[in-house]
Amino acid sequence: MFMDSKSRTWLRLQSVLLALGVLLLLALLAWLSLRYQWTTEWSDGRHHAVSADTVELLQALDAPLEAVAFVPPDDVLHGHVEQLLQRYQRYAPEFRYRIINPDARPDLVRELGIESHGEILLEYRGRQERVAVPSEPRVSAAIQRLQRGPGRPLLYLTGHGERSLEGEANHDLGAFGTYLSERGHQLQPLRPAASPGIPLDAEMLVIAGPRADWLPGVRQMIRNYLDAGGNLLWLVDHGDRERMAFLVEYLGLEVLPGTVVEPQAEQLLGVNDPRLLVTDDYADHPGLQRVQGISLFVGAQALEIPKPDAGWSLQPLIMSEIRHWNETGDVDQPRFDAAAGERRGPLLLGVSMSRPLEREGAGDGEQRVVVVGNADFLSNAYLGNGANLQLGVGLVDWVAAAERPGLVAGRASLDQRLDMSQALLLLMGFGFLLVLPGLYVAVAGWLWWRRKRA
């Protein structure tokens, strides 16, 4: 094709106009991006959107919530903190945030007592909460504490060797108590010797594993508290069947003798200890709606409801599997013996009880009691196993008659957890440890044999 000077000029002009058009289009898109924002979430795990629980929490705000984050602009946390707070603002018009450079405002850092980069200060209705680590679970928990306000105390009985909600021993419930405190519950020990009675304005009373017999005055104190409409969470421990017989009779329950055993503990958990019991049979109950996964119980006691009081509304919460039974003999070598009073599963491991309050102005019009045949599942040693924490939080939230359910304990994203069956694990182990090395050796031997023949 012949190209004269005029054609070349038009081609050059066309190229220049095309380049200018592309630049103008990019400039227009850049200008539009500054004036209008549109975001969407395509990932299955929704890593860049807050959870449904957080959305529900933000929609319950009835006053402005302000967040002030302290992070330098060149810090690696700056972008993370800004994106986190933007996600909250997207779902709550009442939510406002600022990011302050702590290096430029040392006076404000000193005045507010900021200790580290990335720290967030939340203010709501004149109250403040601090978040040291900028993450959704911690920010949402702080917002929930602000919404709860001063609140009522959560009492736990002490003075008779009970498991403490602030203790650090393996058998204590300190880690669970710390989590409850972070969620806004005000833990308060109750020492009967130093108290004339149990305050009726308490959220609830927790009884977990006394090791000494109660005096008659303490028993009457518990009866008076329940008669007045007090809420109770009772974690049944070994020895409670005899020691707490008065409470068993009061609630119309029965604690079966022996310990519920898991005959497949070694296959399921890799530990030859029949006391370790796994179950995921939860009832359709408001306190358990957010519990997902299996729970691990250790030395559980089975419950029964032979003659429930007519005033109580009862609902089973947790059931064991059909393979379980209450072993009354040697737990280390369990053998089912019906003649000894042992019963095969499914056995009742937890029950909820509720009844309308007769006294006007007490609580929210309903008295709530939960009895679980185990205390070890919330102990420091076993709290992190399976859904134990979620189960404990759900039960506490329901018993305390909170206005709204608490946030679910943090769970790993779907693409950060790999669940495989035992058969698949064995197949992978056999393949990687034996089959592949054997194949490599066979190929190497075949190549060596061919070269030797050549």
C-alpha positions as a Markdown table, in Angstrom:
| # | Residue | x | y | z |
|---|---|---|---|---|
| 1 | Met | 0.0 | 0.0 | 0.0 |
| 2 | Phe | 1.4 | 3.4 | -1.0 |
| 3 | Met | 1.7 | 5.9 | 1.8 |
| 4 | Asp | 2.1 | 9.5 | 0.9 |
| 5 | Ser | 2.9 | 12.4 | 3.3 |
| 6 | Lys | -0.7 | 13.3 | 3.8 |
| 7 | Ser | -1.6 | 9.7 | 4.8 |
| 8 | Arg | 1.2 | 9.6 | 7.3 |
| 9 | Thr | 0.1 | 12.9 | 8.8 |
| 10 | Trp | -3.5 | 11.5 | 9.3 |
| 11 | Leu | -2.2 | 8.3 | 10.9 |
| 12 | Arg | 0.0 | 10.3 | 13.3 |
| 13 | Leu | -3.0 | 12.6 | 14.1 |
| 14 | Gln | -5.2 | 9.5 | 14.6 |
| 15 | Ser | -2.6 | 8.0 | 17.1 |
| 16 | Val | -2.4 | 11.3 | 19.0 |
| 17 | Leu | -6.2 | 11.6 | 19.2 |
| 18 | Leu | -6.5 | 8.0 | 20.4 |
| 19 | Ala | -3.9 | 8.5 | 23.1 |
| 20 | Leu | -5.6 | 11.7 | 24.2 |
| 21 | Gly | -9.0 | 9.9 | 24.3 |
| 22 | Val | -7.6 | 7.1 | 26.4 |
| 23 | Leu | -6.0 | 9.6 | 28.8 |
| 24 | Leu | -9.2 | 11.6 | 29.0 |
| 25 | Leu | -11.2 | 8.4 | 29.8 |
| 26 | Leu | -8.7 | 7.5 | 32.5 |
| 27 | Ala | -8.9 | 11.0 | 34.0 |
| 28 | Leu | -12.7 | 10.8 | 33.9 |
| 29 | Leu | -12.7 | 7.4 | 35.7 |
| 30 | Ala | -10.3 | 8.7 | 38.3 |
| 31 | Trp | -12.5 | 11.7 | 38.9 |
| 32 | Leu | -15.6 | 9.5 | 39.2 |
| 33 | Ser | -13.8 | 7.2 | 41.7 |
| 34 | Leu | -13.2 | 10.2 | 44.0 |
| 35 | Arg | -16.8 | 11.3 | 43.9 |
| 36 | Tyr | -18.6 | 7.9 | 43.9 |
| 37 | Gln | -17.8 | 4.7 | 45.7 |
| 38 | Trp | -19.1 | 1.2 | 44.9 |
| 39 | Thr | -17.9 | -2.0 | 46.5 |
| 40 | Thr | -18.9 | -5.6 | 46.3 |
| 41 | Glu | -17.8 | -8.8 | 48.0 |
| 42 | Trp | -17.4 | -11.9 | 45.8 |
| 43 | Ser | -15.3 | -14.1 | 48.0 |
| 44 | Asp | -17.0 | -17.0 | 49.7 |
| 45 | Gly | -15.5 | -16.2 | 53.1 |
| 46 | Arg | -16.4 | -12.5 | 52.9 |
| 47 | His | -13.0 | -11.4 | 54.2 |
| 48 | His | -13.7 | -7.7 | 53.3 |
| 49 | Ala | -17.2 | -7.5 | 54.9 |
| 50 | Val | -18.2 | -7.5 | 58.5 |
| 51 | Ser | -20.1 | -10.6 | 59.8 |
| 52 | Ala | -23.9 | -10.7 | 60.2 |
| 53 | Asp | -23.5 | -10.5 | 64.0 |
| 54 | Thr | -21.6 | -7.3 | 63.7 |
| 55 | Val | -24.2 | -5.8 | 61.3 |
| 56 | Glu | -26.9 | -6.7 | 63.8 |
| 57 | Leu | -24.8 | -5.0 | 66.5 |
| 58 | Leu | -24.3 | -1.8 | 64.5 |
| 59 | Gln | -28.0 | -1.6 | 63.6 |
| 60 | Ala | -28.8 | -1.6 | 67.3 |
| 61 | Leu | -26.9 | 1.6 | 67.9 |
| 62 | Asp | -29.2 | 4.4 | 69.1 |
| 63 | Ala | -26.6 | 7.1 | 69.5 |
| 64 | Pro | -23.5 | 8.3 | 67.6 |
| 65 | Leu | -20.4 | 6.0 | 68.0 |
| 66 | Glu | -17.0 | 7.6 | 67.4 |
| 67 | Ala | -13.8 | 5.7 | 66.8 |
| 68 | Val | -10.3 | 7.3 | 67.0 |
| 69 | Ala | -7.4 | 5.2 | 65.8 |
| 70 | Phe | -3.8 | 6.1 | 66.4 |
| 71 | Val | -1.5 | 4.9 | 63.7 |
| 72 | Pro | 1.2 | 6.7 | 61.6 |
| 73 | Pro | 0.4 | 7.2 | 57.9 |
| 74 | Asp | 3.5 | 5.2 | 56.9 |
| 75 | Asp | 2.8 | 2.3 | 59.3 |
| 76 | Val | 1.8 | -1.1 | 57.8 |
| 77 | Leu | -1.3 | -1.0 | 60.0 |
| 78 | His | -2.6 | 2.2 | 58.5 |
| 79 | Gly | -4.3 | 0.7 | 55.5 |
| 80 | His | -5.7 | -2.2 | 57.6 |
| 81 | Val | -7.2 | 0.0 | 60.2 |
| 82 | Glu | -8.8 | 2.4 | 57.7 |
| 83 | Gln | -10.4 | -0.5 | 55.7 |
| 84 | Leu | -11.7 | -2.0 | 59.0 |
| 85 | Leu | -13.3 | 1.2 | 60.1 |
| 86 | Gln | -14.7 | 1.9 | 56.7 |
| 87 | Arg | -16.5 | -1.5 | 56.8 |
| 88 | Tyr | -18.1 | -0.5 | 60.1 |
| 89 | Gln | -19.1 | 2.9 | 58.7 |
| 90 | Arg | -20.7 | 1.2 | 55.7 |
| 91 | Tyr | -23.3 | -0.5 | 57.9 |
| 92 | Ala | -23.9 | 2.3 | 60.5 |
| 93 | Pro | -24.6 | 5.9 | 59.6 |
| 94 | Glu | -24.1 | 6.7 | 63.3 |
| 95 | Phe | -20.5 | 5.5 | 63.2 |
| 96 | Arg | -17.8 | 8.0 | 62.7 |
| 97 | Tyr | -14.0 | 7.5 | 62.7 |
| 98 | Arg | -10.8 | 9.5 | 62.7 |
| 99 | Ile | -7.2 | 8.3 | 62.2 |
| 100 | Ile | -4.6 | 10.4 | 64.1 |
| 101 | Asn | -0.8 | 10.3 | 63.6 |
| 102 | Pro | 0.5 | 9.7 | 67.1 |
| 103 | Asp | 3.9 | 11.1 | 66.1 |
| 104 | Ala | 2.2 | 14.4 | 65.3 |
| 105 | Arg | 0.0 | 14.5 | 68.4 |
| 106 | Pro | 2.2 | 13.3 | 71.3 |
| 107 | Asp | 0.1 | 15.5 | 73.7 |
| 108 | Leu | -3.1 | 13.6 | 72.8 |
| 109 | Val | -1.3 | 10.3 | 73.1 |
| 110 | Arg | -0.1 | 11.1 | 76.6 |
| 111 | Glu | -3.5 | 12.5 | 77.6 |
| 112 | Leu | -5.4 | 9.5 | 76.5 |
| 113 | Gly | -2.8 | 6.9 | 77.6 |
| 114 | Ile | -2.3 | 5.4 | 74.1 |
| 115 | Glu | 0.3 | 2.6 | 74.4 |
| 116 | Ser | 0.8 | 1.2 | 70.9 |
| 117 | His | 0.3 | 2.0 | 67.2 |
| 118 | Gly | -3.1 | 0.7 | 65.9 |
| 119 | Glu | -4.9 | 1.2 | 69.2 |
| 120 | Ile | -8.5 | 2.3 | 68.7 |
| 121 | Leu | -10.5 | 4.4 | 71.2 |
| 122 | Leu | -14.3 | 4.0 | 71.0 |
| 123 | Glu | -16.8 | 6.4 | 72.6 |
| 124 | Tyr | -20.5 | 5.9 | 73.0 |
| 125 | Arg | -22.9 | 7.7 | 75.2 |
| 126 | Gly | -20.1 | 9.2 | 77.2 |
| 127 | Arg | -18.4 | 5.8 | 77.9 |
| 128 | Gln | -15.1 | 4.7 | 76.4 |
| 129 | Glu | -13.5 | 1.4 | 75.4 |
| 130 | Arg | -10.0 | 0.7 | 74.1 |
| 131 | Val | -9.1 | -1.9 | 71.5 |
| 132 | Ala | -5.4 | -2.7 | 71.5 |
| 133 | Val | -5.4 | -5.0 | 68.5 |
| 134 | Pro | -7.5 | -3.7 | 65.5 |
| 135 | Ser | -9.6 | -6.7 | 64.4 |
| 136 | Glu | -13.3 | -7.2 | 63.9 |
| 137 | Pro | -13.9 | -9.6 | 66.9 |
| 138 | Arg | -12.2 | -7.2 | 69.3 |
| 139 | Val | -13.8 | -4.0 | 68.0 |
| 140 | Ser | -17.3 | -5.6 | 68.0 |
| 141 | Ala | -16.8 | -6.9 | 71.5 |
| 142 | Ala | -15.9 | -3.4 | 72.6 |
| 143 | Ile | -19.0 | -2.0 | 71.0 |
| 144 | Gln | -21.1 | -4.6 | 72.7 |
| 145 | Arg | -19.6 | -3.7 | 76.1 |
| 146 | Leu | -20.5 | 0.0 | 75.4 |
| 147 | Gln | -24.0 | -1.0 | 74.5 |
| 148 | Arg | -24.4 | -3.1 | 77.7 |
| 149 | Gly | -23.6 | -0.1 | 79.9 |
| 150 | Pro | -22.8 | -0.6 | 83.6 |
| 151 | Gly | -25.0 | -3.7 | 83.7 |
| 152 | Arg | -25.7 | -6.1 | 86.5 |
| 153 | Pro | -23.1 | -8.3 | 88.2 |
| 154 | Leu | -22.5 | -11.9 | 87.1 |
| 155 | Leu | -22.0 | -13.8 | 90.4 |
| 156 | Tyr | -20.1 | -17.0 | 90.9 |
| 157 | Leu | -20.1 | -18.9 | 94.2 |
| 158 | Thr | -16.8 | -19.3 | 96.0 |
| 159 | Gly | -15.6 | -20.4 | 99.4 |
| 160 | His | -16.2 | -24.1 | 99.1 |
| 161 | Gly | -13.5 | -25.1 | 96.6 |
| 162 | Glu | -15.5 | -24.1 | 93.5 |
| 163 | Arg | -14.0 | -23.6 | 90.1 |
| 164 | Ser | -13.2 | -19.9 | 89.9 |
| 165 | Leu | -14.1 | -17.7 | 86.9 |
| 166 | Glu | -10.9 | -15.7 | 87.6 |
| 167 | Gly | -8.6 | -18.6 | 88.5 |
| 168 | Glu | -5.6 | -19.7 | 86.5 |
| 169 | Ala | -5.4 | -23.4 | 87.4 |
| 170 | Asn | -6.2 | -25.9 | 84.7 |
| 171 | His | -9.5 | -26.9 | 86.5 |
| 172 | Asp | -10.6 | -23.3 | 86.9 |
| 173 | Leu | -12.7 | -21.2 | 84.5 |
| 174 | Gly | -10.4 | -18.2 | 84.3 |
| 175 | Ala | -10.1 | -18.1 | 80.5 |
| 176 | Phe | -13.8 | -18.3 | 80.1 |
| 177 | Gly | -14.3 | -15.6 | 82.7 |
| 178 | Thr | -11.8 | -13.3 | 80.9 |
| 179 | Tyr | -13.8 | -13.8 | 77.7 |
| 180 | Leu | -17.0 | -12.9 | 79.5 |
| 181 | Ser | -15.4 | -9.8 | 81.0 |
| 182 | Glu | -14.3 | -8.7 | 77.5 |
| 183 | Arg | -17.9 | -9.0 | 76.4 |
| 184 | Gly | -19.2 | -6.7 | 79.1 |
| 185 | His | -20.2 | -9.1 | 81.9 |
| 186 | Gln | -19.1 | -7.8 | 85.3 |
| 187 | Leu | -17.8 | -10.8 | 87.2 |
| 188 | Gln | -18.2 | -10.8 | 91.0 |
| 189 | Pro | -17.3 | -13.5 | 93.5 |
| 190 | Leu | -20.0 | -14.4 | 96.0 |
| 191 | Arg | -18.8 | -15.5 | 99.4 |
| 192 | Pro | -21.8 | -16.6 | 101.5 |
| 193 | Ala | -19.9 | -16.1 | 104.7 |
| 194 | Ala | -19.5 | -12.4 | 104.0 |
| 195 | Ser | -22.9 | -11.9 | 102.4 |
| 196 | Pro | -26.4 | -11.9 | 104.1 |
| 197 | Gly | -28.0 | -13.0 | 100.8 |
| 198 | Ile | -27.7 | -13.2 | 97.0 |
| 199 | Pro | -28.4 | -9.8 | 95.4 |
| 200 | Leu | -31.5 | -10.1 | 93.2 |
| 201 | Asp | -30.3 | -7.6 | 90.7 |
| 202 | Ala | -27.6 | -10.0 | 89.5 |
| 203 | Glu | -27.5 | -11.2 | 85.9 |
| 204 | Met | -27.1 | -14.8 | 87.1 |
| 205 | Leu | -25.4 | -17.1 | 89.6 |
| 206 | Val | -22.8 | -19.6 | 88.5 |
| 207 | Ile | -22.2 | -22.8 | 90.6 |
| 208 | Ala | -19.3 | -24.9 | 89.4 |
| 209 | Gly | -17.8 | -27.8 | 91.3 |
| 210 | Pro | -17.8 | -27.2 | 95.1 |
| 211 | Arg | -15.4 | -29.5 | 96.9 |
| 212 | Ala | -16.8 | -29.0 | 100.4 |
| 213 | Asp | -20.3 | -29.6 | 101.9 |
| 214 | Trp | -22.4 | -26.5 | 102.2 |
| 215 | Leu | -23.7 | -25.3 | 105.5 |
| 216 | Pro | -27.5 | -25.3 | 105.9 |
| 217 | Gly | -27.5 | -21.4 | 105.7 |
| 218 | Val | -25.9 | -21.5 | 102.2 |
| 219 | Arg | -28.5 | -24.0 | 101.0 |
| 220 | Gln | -31.3 | -21.8 | 102.2 |
| 221 | Met | -29.6 | -18.8 | 100.6 |
| 222 | Ile | -29.7 | -20.6 | 97.2 |
| 223 | Arg | -33.4 | -21.6 | 97.8 |
| 224 | Asn | -34.3 | -18.0 | 98.6 |
| 225 | Tyr | -32.5 | -16.7 | 95.5 |
| 226 | Leu | -34.3 | -19.2 | 93.2 |
| 227 | Asp | -37.7 | -18.6 | 94.9 |
| 228 | Ala | -37.2 | -14.8 | 94.2 |
| 229 | Gly | -36.7 | -15.5 | 90.5 |
| 230 | Gly | -32.9 | -15.6 | 90.3 |
| 231 | Asn | -31.2 | -17.0 | 87.2 |
| 232 | Leu | -28.8 | -19.9 | 87.6 |
| 233 | Leu | -26.1 | -21.7 | 85.6 |
| 234 | Trp | -25.1 | -25.0 | 87.4 |
| 235 | Leu | -22.2 | -26.9 | 86.0 |
| 236 | Val | -22.6 | -30.3 | 87.6 |
| 237 | Asp | -19.3 | -31.9 | 88.8 |
| 238 | His | -18.3 | -35.2 | 90.4 |
| 239 | Gly | -19.8 | -35.4 | 93.9 |
| 240 | Asp | -22.6 | -33.0 | 93.2 |
| 241 | Arg | -25.1 | -35.9 | 93.1 |
| 242 | Glu | -24.8 | -36.3 | 96.9 |
| 243 | Arg | -23.4 | -32.9 | 97.9 |
| 244 | Met | -26.1 | -30.9 | 96.0 |
| 245 | Ala | -29.0 | -33.2 | 96.5 |
| 246 | Phe | -31.1 | -30.4 | 97.8 |
| 247 | Leu | -30.7 | -28.5 | 94.6 |
| 248 | Val | -31.4 | -31.6 | 92.5 |
| 249 | Glu | -34.6 | -32.0 | 94.4 |
| 250 | Tyr | -35.6 | -28.4 | 94.2 |
| 251 | Leu | -35.2 | -28.4 | 90.3 |
| 252 | Gly | -37.0 | -31.8 | 90.0 |
| 253 | Leu | -33.9 | -33.3 | 88.3 |
| 254 | Glu | -31.8 | -36.4 | 88.8 |
| 255 | Val | -28.1 | -36.9 | 88.3 |
| 256 | Leu | -27.4 | -40.5 | 87.2 |
| 257 | Pro | -24.6 | -42.4 | 88.9 |
| 258 | Gly | -21.3 | -43.0 | 87.2 |
| 259 | Thr | -19.5 | -41.2 | 84.4 |
| 260 | Val | -20.6 | -41.0 | 80.8 |
| 261 | Val | -17.9 | -42.8 | 78.7 |
| 262 | Glu | -16.8 | -42.7 | 75.1 |
| 263 | Pro | -16.0 | -46.2 | 73.9 |
| 264 | Gln | -14.4 | -44.8 | 70.7 |
| 265 | Ala | -12.2 | -42.2 | 72.3 |
| 266 | Glu | -9.0 | -43.6 | 70.8 |
| 267 | Gln | -10.5 | -43.8 | 67.2 |
| 268 | Leu | -12.0 | -40.3 | 67.4 |
| 269 | Leu | -9.5 | -38.4 | 69.5 |
| 270 | Gly | -6.4 | -40.5 | 69.3 |
| 271 | Val | -6.3 | -40.7 | 73.1 |
| 272 | Asn | -7.2 | -43.8 | 75.1 |
| 273 | Asp | -9.3 | -42.1 | 77.7 |
| 274 | Pro | -13.0 | -43.0 | 77.8 |
| 275 | Arg | -13.7 | -39.9 | 80.0 |
| 276 | Leu | -13.3 | -37.8 | 76.8 |
| 277 | Leu | -16.7 | -37.4 | 75.3 |
| 278 | Val | -17.5 | -35.7 | 72.0 |
| 279 | Thr | -21.0 | -34.7 | 70.9 |
| 280 | Asp | -22.7 | -32.3 | 68.4 |
| 281 | Asp | -26.3 | -33.2 | 69.2 |
| 282 | Tyr | -27.6 | -29.8 | 70.2 |
| 283 | Ala | -31.3 | -28.9 | 70.6 |
| 284 | Asp | -33.1 | -26.2 | 68.6 |
| 285 | His | -32.8 | -23.7 | 71.4 |
| 286 | Pro | -32.3 | -19.9 | 71.4 |
| 287 | Gly | -29.1 | -20.3 | 73.4 |
| 288 | Leu | -27.6 | -22.8 | 70.9 |
| 289 | Gln | -28.5 | -21.3 | 67.6 |
| 290 | Arg | -24.9 | -20.0 | 66.9 |
| 291 | Val | -23.1 | -23.1 | 68.2 |
| 292 | Gln | -21.4 | -25.0 | 65.4 |
| 293 | Gly | -19.1 | -28.0 | 65.6 |
| 294 | Ile | -18.5 | -30.7 | 68.2 |
| 295 | Ser | -18.1 | -30.1 | 72.0 |
| 296 | Leu | -15.6 | -32.0 | 74.2 |
| 297 | Phe | -16.7 | -33.0 | 77.6 |
| 298 | Val | -14.5 | -34.7 | 80.2 |
| 299 | Gly | -16.0 | -36.9 | 82.9 |
| 300 | Ala | -19.6 | -35.8 | 82.2 |
| 301 | Gln | -22.6 | -36.7 | 84.4 |
| 302 | Ala | -25.8 | -37.7 | 82.8 |
| 303 | Leu | -29.1 | -36.0 | 83.9 |
| 304 | Glu | -32.7 | -37.2 | 84.0 |
| 305 | Ile | -36.0 | -35.4 | 84.5 |
| 306 | Pro | -38.2 | -38.0 | 86.3 |
| 307 | Lys | -40.8 | -35.6 | 87.7 |
| 308 | Pro | -40.4 | -32.0 | 86.7 |
| 309 | Asp | -42.1 | -29.3 | 88.7 |
| 310 | Ala | -45.3 | -28.2 | 86.9 |
| 311 | Gly | -44.2 | -24.6 | 87.1 |
| 312 | Trp | -41.0 | -25.1 | 85.0 |
| 313 | Ser | -40.8 | -25.3 | 81.2 |
| 314 | Leu | -38.0 | -27.7 | 80.4 |
| 315 | Gln | -36.1 | -28.3 | 77.2 |
| 316 | Pro | -33.2 | -30.7 | 76.6 |
| 317 | Leu | -30.1 | -28.9 | 75.4 |
| 318 | Ile | -27.3 | -31.4 | 74.7 |
| 319 | Met | -27.6 | -35.2 | 74.2 |
| 320 | Ser | -24.9 | -37.8 | 74.1 |
| 321 | Glu | -24.6 | -40.4 | 71.2 |
| 322 | Ile | -26.3 | -43.8 | 71.3 |
| 323 | Arg | -22.9 | -45.5 | 71.8 |
| 324 | His | -22.4 | -43.8 | 75.2 |
| 325 | Trp | -23.4 | -45.0 | 78.6 |
| 326 | Asn | -23.0 | -44.0 | 82.3 |
| 327 | Glu | -20.2 | -46.2 | 83.5 |
| 328 | Thr | -20.5 | -47.0 | 87.3 |
| 329 | Gly | -17.5 | -49.3 | 87.4 |
| 330 | Asp | -13.9 | -48.9 | 86.3 |
| 331 | Val | -13.9 | -45.9 | 83.9 |
| 332 | Asp | -10.5 | -46.9 | 82.5 |
| 333 | Gln | -11.9 | -50.2 | 81.4 |
| 334 | Pro | -15.6 | -49.5 | 80.7 |
| 335 | Arg | -18.0 | -52.4 | 80.2 |
| 336 | Phe | -21.7 | -51.9 | 80.0 |
| 337 | Asp | -23.6 | -53.5 | 82.8 |
| 338 | Ala | -27.4 | -52.9 | 82.9 |
| 339 | Ala | -27.7 | -54.7 | 86.2 |
| 340 | Ala | -25.5 | -52.0 | 87.9 |
| 341 | Gly | -27.9 | -49.2 | 86.8 |
| 342 | Glu | -26.1 | -48.2 | 83.7 |
| 343 | Arg | -28.1 | -46.8 | 80.7 |
| 344 | Arg | -27.2 | -46.6 | 77.1 |
| 345 | Gly | -27.4 | -43.3 | 75.2 |
| 346 | Pro | -28.5 | -41.0 | 74.1 |
| 347 | Leu | -28.2 | -39.5 | 77.6 |
| 348 | Leu | -29.2 | -36.0 | 78.6 |
| 349 | Leu | -26.1 | -33.8 | 79.2 |
| 350 | Gly | -27.7 | -30.4 | 79.5 |
| 351 | Val | -31.2 | -29.0 | 80.1 |
| 352 | Ser | -32.7 | -25.5 | 80.2 |
| 353 | Met | -35.5 | -24.5 | 82.6 |
| 354 | Ser | -37.7 | -21.4 | 82.6 |
| 355 | Arg | -40.8 | -20.2 | 84.3 |
| 356 | Pro | -42.6 | -16.8 | 84.5 |
| 357 | Leu | -41.7 | -14.6 | 87.4 |
| 358 | Glu | -44.5 | -14.1 | 89.9 |
| 359 | Arg | -42.9 | -11.0 | 91.5 |
| 360 | Glu | -43.5 | -7.8 | 89.5 |
| 361 | Gly | -40.4 | -5.9 | 88.4 |
| 362 | Ala | -38.0 | -8.8 | 88.7 |
| 363 | Gly | -35.7 | -9.4 | 85.7 |
| 364 | Asp | -37.4 | -9.5 | 82.3 |
| 365 | Gly | -40.5 | -11.5 | 83.5 |
| 366 | Glu | -38.9 | -14.9 | 83.1 |
| 367 | Gln | -36.6 | -17.0 | 85.4 |
| 368 | Arg | -34.0 | -19.0 | 83.6 |
| 369 | Val | -31.9 | -22.0 | 84.7 |
| 370 | Val | -29.4 | -24.1 | 82.8 |
| 371 | Val | -27.9 | -27.3 | 84.2 |
| 372 | Val | -25.0 | -29.0 | 82.3 |
| 373 | Gly | -23.6 | -32.3 | 83.5 |
| 374 | Asn | -20.0 | -31.2 | 83.2 |
| 375 | Ala | -17.8 | -28.3 | 84.3 |
| 376 | Asp | -14.5 | -29.3 | 82.7 |
| 377 | Phe | -15.6 | -28.3 | 79.2 |
| 378 | Leu | -15.3 | -24.7 | 80.2 |
| 379 | Ser | -12.1 | -25.1 | 82.2 |
| 380 | Asn | -8.8 | -23.6 | 81.2 |
| 381 | Ala | -7.5 | -26.9 | 80.1 |
| 382 | Tyr | -10.4 | -27.7 | 77.6 |
| 383 | Leu | -12.0 | -24.4 | 76.7 |
| 384 | Gly | -10.2 | -24.1 | 73.4 |
| 385 | Asn | -11.4 | -27.5 | 72.1 |
| 386 | Gly | -14.1 | -27.7 | 69.5 |
| 387 | Ala | -17.2 | -25.5 | 70.1 |
| 388 | Asn | -16.8 | -25.4 | 73.9 |
| 389 | Leu | -16.4 | -21.7 | 74.0 |
| 390 | Gln | -19.3 | -21.0 | 71.7 |
| 391 | Leu | -21.5 | -23.4 | 73.8 |
| 392 | Gly | -20.6 | -21.7 | 77.1 |
| 393 | Val | -21.1 | -18.2 | 75.7 |
| 394 | Gly | -24.5 | -19.2 | 74.2 |
| 395 | Leu | -25.7 | -20.6 | 77.5 |
| 396 | Val | -24.5 | -17.6 | 79.5 |
| 397 | Asp | -26.2 | -15.2 | 77.2 |
| 398 | Trp | -29.5 | -17.1 | 77.4 |
| 399 | Val | -29.4 | -17.5 | 81.2 |
| 400 | Ala | -28.5 | -13.9 | 81.7 |
| 401 | Ala | -31.6 | -12.9 | 79.6 |
| 402 | Ala | -29.5 | -10.5 | 77.5 |
| 403 | Glu | -31.5 | -8.2 | 75.2 |
| 404 | Arg | -29.8 | -9.7 | 72.2 |
| 405 | Pro | -27.5 | -12.7 | 71.8 |
| 406 | Gly | -23.8 | -12.2 | 72.1 |
| 407 | Leu | -21.4 | -12.3 | 69.2 |
| 408 | Val | -20.2 | -15.7 | 68.2 |
| 409 | Ala | -16.7 | -16.6 | 69.3 |
| 410 | Gly | -14.3 | -16.0 | 66.5 |
| 411 | Arg | -14.0 | -18.7 | 63.9 |
| 412 | Ala | -11.4 | -19.3 | 61.3 |
| 413 | Ser | -12.4 | -18.4 | 57.7 |
| 414 | Leu | -13.5 | -21.3 | 55.5 |
| 415 | Asp | -10.4 | -21.2 | 53.4 |
| 416 | Gln | -8.1 | -21.2 | 56.5 |
| 417 | Arg | -9.3 | -24.5 | 57.8 |
| 418 | Leu | -9.0 | -27.9 | 56.2 |
| 419 | Asp | -11.2 | -30.7 | 57.5 |
| 420 | Met | -10.4 | -34.2 | 56.4 |
| 421 | Ser | -11.7 | -37.6 | 57.4 |
| 422 | Gln | -9.6 | -40.1 | 59.2 |
| 423 | Ala | -9.5 | -42.3 | 56.1 |
| 424 | Leu | -8.3 | -39.5 | 53.9 |
| 425 | Leu | -5.6 | -38.6 | 56.4 |
| 426 | Leu | -4.4 | -42.3 | 56.4 |
| 427 | Leu | -4.5 | -42.4 | 52.6 |
| 428 | Met | -2.4 | -39.2 | 52.3 |
| 429 | Gly | 0.1 | -40.4 | 55.0 |
| 430 | Phe | 0.5 | -43.8 | 53.3 |
| 431 | Gly | 0.8 | -42.1 | 49.9 |
| 432 | Phe | 3.4 | -39.5 | 50.8 |
| 433 | Leu | 5.4 | -41.7 | 53.2 |
| 434 | Leu | 5.4 | -45.0 | 51.3 |
| 435 | Val | 3.9 | -44.9 | 47.8 |
| 436 | Leu | 5.7 | -41.8 | 46.4 |
| 437 | Pro | 9.2 | -42.7 | 47.8 |
| 438 | Gly | 8.7 | -46.2 | 46.6 |
| 439 | Leu | 7.8 | -44.9 | 43.1 |
| 440 | Tyr | 10.9 | -42.6 | 43.0 |
| 441 | Val | 13.1 | -45.6 | 44.0 |
| 442 | Ala | 11.5 | -47.8 | 41.3 |
| 443 | Val | 12.0 | -45.2 | 38.6 |
| 444 | Ala | 15.6 | -44.6 | 39.7 |
| 445 | Gly | 16.3 | -48.4 | 39.7 |
| 446 | Trp | 14.7 | -48.7 | 36.2 |
| 447 | Leu | 16.9 | -45.9 | 34.8 |
| 448 | Trp | 20.0 | -47.4 | 36.4 |
| 449 | Trp | 19.2 | -50.8 | 34.8 |
| 450 | Arg | 18.6 | -49.3 | 31.3 |
| 451 | Arg | 21.9 | -47.4 | 31.5 |
| 452 | Lys | 23.8 | -50.4 | 32.6 |
| 453 | Arg | 22.4 | -52.5 | 29.7 |
| 454 | Ala | 23.3 | -49.8 | 27.3 |
